[in-house]
Amino acid sequence: MVKQNPQNSGDRRFTPEQYARLKAEAQAPYRGLRKFVYIAFGASGFIGAMVFLAQIAAGNNDNNQFVNLALQVGIITLMVFLFRWDKGADKRS
């Protein structure tokens, strides 16, 4: 004989909004965390790009500065692409 857990007896039902939210989280776990990481890394890339741009504008025209600036711009571009891609996945599901 199987005993039912009184907390899990079916007396509690989810509202449609709660069910939709749980279903979306099950289909795409950690989406909120991923978006936070995209924004954080994009902001970091933007700050780095501003630092290297300021160094170039100040006359520190080392080839390393241009490479580092290009890397930071690439990071920003990648994070924008990933954020938009993940946002598009929200609409498809």
C-alpha positions in Angstrom: 0.0 0.0 0.0 1.4 3.4 -1.0 0.9 6.2 1.4 0.4 9.7 0.0 2.3 12.6 1.3 -0.2 15.0 2.7 1.8 17.9 1.3 1.7 16.4 -2.2 -1.9 15.1 -2.1 -3.1 17.2 -5.0 -4.8 19.8 -2.8 -2.4 22.4 -4.1 -2.8 23.4 -7.7 -0.7 25.7 -9.7 -2.2 28.8 -11.2 -1.9 29.0 -15.0 0.8 31.7 -14.6 2.8 29.6 -12.2 2.5 26.6 -14.5 3.6 28.5 -17.5 6.6 29.9 -15.7 7.6 26.4 -14.4 7.2 25.0 -17.9 9.4 27.7 -19.4 12.1 27.2 -16.8 12.0 23.4 -17.5 12.4 24.0 -21.2 15.3 26.5 -20.8 17.0 26.2 -17.4 19.2 29.1 -16.2 18.1 31.5 -19.0 18.0 34.4 -16.5 21.5 33.5 -15.3 22.8 33.3 -18.9 21.3 36.8 -19.7 23.0 38.2 -16.6 26.3 36.8 -17.7 25.9 38.2 -21.2 25.2 41.7 -19.7 28.0 41.5 -17.2 30.6 40.4 -19.8 29.3 42.9 -22.3 29.7 45.7 -19.7 33.2 44.5 -18.9 34.1 44.5 -22.6 32.7 48.0 -22.9 34.7 49.3 -20.0 37.8 47.7 -21.4 37.2 49.2 -24.8 36.8 52.6 -23.3 40.1 52.2 -21.4 42.0 51.1 -24.5 40.3 53.8 -26.6 41.4 56.4 -24.0 45.0 55.1 -24.1 45.0 55.3 -27.9 43.6 58.8 -27.8 46.3 59.8 -25.3 49.0 58.9 -27.8 50.0 55.5 -26.5 49.9 54.0 -30.0 51.4 50.7 -29.3 50.2 47.8 -31.6 49.1 46.0 -28.5 46.5 48.7 -27.8 44.8 48.2 -31.1 44.7 44.4 -30.7 43.3 44.8 -27.2 40.7 47.2 -28.4 39.7 44.8 -31.2 39.4 42.0 -28.6 37.1 44.1 -26.4 34.9 45.1 -29.3 34.7 41.4 -30.3 33.6 40.5 -26.8 30.9 43.1 -26.9 29.7 41.9 -30.3 29.6 38.3 -29.1 27.7 39.1 -26.0 25.1 41.2 -28.0 24.7 38.3 -30.4 24.3 35.7 -27.7 21.8 37.9 -25.8 19.7 38.4 -28.9 19.9 34.8 -29.8 18.7 33.8 -26.4 16.0 36.4 -26.5 14.8 35.0 -29.8 14.6 31.5 -28.2 12.2 33.0 -25.7 9.9 34.0 -28.5 10.1 30.6 -30.3 9.2 28.6 -27.2 
